[in-house]
Amino acid sequence: MAGTKVQSEVPKTRQRPIVRLGVLLISHSLLVSVVCCTAGVLALLLLPVLAKNTYISENALMPGSASSMLSNQEVSEANKLIKDITSLYSKPSTAAIESRRLIAQYMSNLGAEVNYHKFHPQPNEFHPLHFFSSPDAGMIQENFSCASYGVNTVGVIRAPRGDGKEAIVLMTPYNSVNGDLQEALPLGIAYSVFSLLTQVTWLAKDIIWLVADSQYGEYAAVAAWLRDYHTPVFSDLSSLNTELCHDGSYILDLKENSNLERKISYEFRRSGTMAAALVLKVVYRNEVEDTLSIFAEASNGQMPNLDLINIVNYLAVHRQGYHVKVEKVWSLLNSKWLKILGEIFESLGKFVKSLNPDWKFGIPVAEYIEGTATLASSLYYQAIGVPTGPHGAFRDYQVDAITLEISPRVSFNNKDRRNDFLLQGGRLIEGVIRSVNNLLEKFHQSFFLYLLTSPSKFVSVGVYMIAFALLVAPLPVVAASLYAETLNLIPTSEKEKSAADDELGSVLRSWKWLNSAKRVFIVHLWGAMVSLFPYFISQIPNCTPTTNFHVWFLLSVFSLVILKWILGSPFSQLCGLQPQEEWAILKSVTISSFFIGLCLMSVINFATAEIGALLMVPTSLMAHPLKLDVRGGRFLRFSRAICNLVLGVISFPPATFFILKGMFEGYSGINAGDFWNWVESLWAWNSATYLYIGMVHLPCWVLCVHVLLHPC
Amino acid sequence: MYGSLGSRSPVMLMFLLLCTSIAFSASAETTLHTNNWAVLVCTSRFWFNYRHMANTLSLYRTVKRLGIPDERIILMLADDMACNARNKYPAQVFNNENHRLNLYGDNVEVDYRGYEVTIENFFRVLTGRHETAVPRSKRLLSDEGSHILLYMTGHGGDEFLKFQDSEELQSHDLADAVKQMKEKRRFKELLIMVDTCQAATLFSQLHSPGVLAIGSSKKGENSYSHHLDSDVGVSVVDRFTYYTLAFFEKLNMYDNASLSSLFTSYNPNLLMSTAYYRTDLYQRNLEEVPVTNFFGSVMETIHTDYAYKILSKKTFEKVKIKMPSEEPVDHNEQRSLQNSNVQDQTSDTKTEAQQCPFTSTWNSFNKKMEKIENIDSLVSYGLLIMLPLLLISTWLSRFWSSDETNGGFGGMSNRCK
């Protein structure tokens, strides 16, 4: 608006085109926001159509160019290991120690370097100051109990002619306490590959096989091992620490089998930087065909390089004949509106093709629905920022890792079938390792920022950014237009008065947004407090999640009231603001702060920002005092009030959670504690989404509700 | 040129000196084809470019088998696949999945390896501008009678060839280097063979006479690998090189297959690209030029039982090369080719005799010597003659060297340094 002032003073100088464009956009803010928001939602729905086929970007990888060397000999050895381990289950008291020793012995017999890694599981606690800090900083175990500890078994094959500066990690979680055949099968696959790799001459990177003790959770075991791998300790203090906890049975074991134990030490064995890590699991889920599920999401929506998924997908589909799956939102598959949308896109694609056969647009309905379901799940798992498997621990150290979950067609009890299963799985792992072995540098050639719409299709950052950009574009425009309107709103009578008034009045008026900014700041401060409450609430012993949730809710409301009482001074009366312009300026500042928050979040975790924008942008743009709408009595205004109420309910975080949960999992058995549990998982995994909800989303919602209920 | 002669006996030196000093005024085209050189360059690094090293080593083996000695081959390999940790067969390189032939055997002399293979070093080799410390074995010591084969393989594009994943050799650079070589009389004829994508574009700037160029693909075309060795896990040879090698495998040192038969042997369907050859700078008819003029060596080596006999035997008379009984594909054409070739050689001798008056007397002298049956006496006779000749030659060479520094050659070599 400064521009118009300049024009009035010096009429001959024309404004710059960019300024004129800005003024044009601001003056048509309603149209801009409607068009942009619609286009943003539409662009998001179009993403499955715009998805590209994946391709292997790095030349060095050459997956599948070498024929598999894994033979029945290795498989029969692996079968022997499985048989030995399953026979140990009959004596549950010693099974844990015995199976560990058995695996170590098998590894050692192959000529690998073997060591045990002892770790103490860390309880999931809320560390308010540990967001974004690296996991090893200050996470020194202080008061662990000697009774609970896990032991990882680690085998290292040194590359015969490699430089020992790089390694590939193969990880199999193994619960030594209550194991069954399903637990032993990944060990069998990994062992068959491991025994082959001890013989080959083509290794350029060391191979580390980590049998993670998963009795305290798979993630904790891997994270502990990775932490120790990356923080070498040079004093004897730590070893002393672990020695203190040696219980009697251990020393007995040492004496018994000293020959073997001398080879297998507690000394930590390391190799170089990790090029890639594969987590191998086997489940039995009554599949129609042999299925391989890929899990890739790590903390805060970080993904491994797309090339890693590509080579696994390529080898699994084209070499081993697996059916490859990634996570999907299953309930979306049957949704009617998606089907209709898919049909529209398909017919649109046909129409475009009839115009010009070279234009490829549109995909079949079934493919669209599948793509949308996969995209939604990809977006959701990236947005909550919680890793979908133990591979997440690797990503914290910038190691590309994925979890492979193999589910066979028939049960494992069939002996012949089991051999085939081991051979198939082993060949897949061998192929991936050989391909990664060819790598010269870290994975860097392909995408890190992408959403999957199927195992072989992806949407890259350049495409999905558009949807987000369109959604947030109206925010600054509307904020500016609201502010501009309040400047022009000053009634003429007041204008005449102010002409005679001193300068103070005009200064105050030009700074009147400061009052609203203060209010917005207070609410954001409150948001920070709300995010800190769970730390104290979780200290209360013996509480169910439901009571925790209620306590949290009450505390939040109470603190908001107190804050308003203390800090909310009637400043607005001081500078003579009309209530009419007060809500407009408040909305303008709210929208600006929300815009900044969203943009910051999109850098940290794009998916969170996208979902947050979907929920909150319409709410914040529509917000309008209900009193004014109801008073008017016209239908349009009334419908706006209803829209505002609905949006206001939907975008309240707990309400959003319960609505979505009810939609996808059914409304039966929902209780208030679920939300507490969900939030607990967020902070336990140091997810930035938690910070977003507490410090951006919730304050914005409160401010919007404040605008809705504004007494004007 | 004088450098290469320096290793021989003073007699020869003096003799040739006289001949060449007379013949020098004649243009380079009439210069005799004296020796063969090969510069074989693999420009790409990394394990997945295994096939480029295999290409180069296969060609190295072929030209060596066809008679170019190691000291006249400059082999540049940008990476060492044989010792790569990913190589399933340590210290071996194969160009075929049957693994019958190890290209990285005992007698492979790599002159420039690894990070030494740069565009700078490549140009230094071509133009002969080395630092003083560079050993002779790493220099291209060709002369104006040399036929040079320049083979390059790697990743190329429109008018460029990538070196080491960091530099690019452009067609202008190559043309400039060739022009410098021509001016410095470093070759008589030059065959440039390039196996890259869009190889033909690399020749577009060449202007120097006597240059023949062949590339694996035209502009806009890719050159493909021939097959994948699933045991080693990489592609082991490129199509163009594979079919070039297939052509040469049928030949031996004495075969007279012409260059045109090589050039027409490339089948675009098998190559999956169109082999392109540029002949407008080359004077001779391709059908009359045997491939061994570039891929082999025409140095006439005469086997003698006795070490000293070589002195007396050394003449410009061409030794008749025995033709093999079985001849390659085109019988009639080959025969005519051979005939013309023989004619060429005899006419060469004739002009040489005219140009050099000493030759005839020398020949008759030779014949006389051959008549002497007692070899011991021949030796003593020869040694006795050598003494005064040695004196004369040293005197002459001193005279000549002072002459050179003042004279035309000196000025020229100064300019080119």
Boltz contact constraints between the chains, C-beta under 6 A:
constraints:
  - contact:
      token1: [A, 59]
      token2: [B, 48]
      max_distance: 6.0
  - contact:
      token1: [A, 60]
      token2: [B, 48]
      max_distance: 6.0
  - contact:
      token1: [A, 62]
      token2: [B, 48]
      max_distance: 6.0
  - contact:
      token1: [A, 65]
      token2: [B, 228]
      max_distance: 6.0
  - contact:
      token1: [A, 65]
      token2: [B, 233]
      max_distance: 6.0
  - contact:
      token1: [A, 66]
      token2: [B, 230]
      max_distance: 6.0
  - contact:
      token1: [A, 66]
      token2: [B, 233]
      max_distance: 6.0
  - contact:
      token1: [A, 67]
      token2: [B, 230]
      max_distance: 6.0
  - contact:
      token1: [A, 159]
      token2: [B, 85]
      max_distance: 6.0
  - contact:
      token1: [A, 161]
      token2: [B, 85]
      max_distance: 6.0
  - contact:
      token1: [A, 162]
      token2: [B, 85]
      max_distance: 6.0
  - contact:
      token1: [A, 201]
      token2: [B, 88]
      max_distance: 6.0
  - contact:
      token1: [A, 202]
      token2: [B, 86]
      max_distance: 6.0
  - contact:
      token1: [A, 202]
      token2: [B, 88]
      max_distance: 6.0
  - contact:
      token1: [A, 204]
      token2: [B, 85]
      max_distance: 6.0
  - contact:
      token1: [A, 204]
      token2: [B, 86]
      max_distance: 6.0
  - contact:
      token1: [A, 438]
      token2: [B, 47]
      max_distance: 6.0
  - contact:
      token1: [A, 440]
      token2: [B, 46]
      max_distance: 6.0
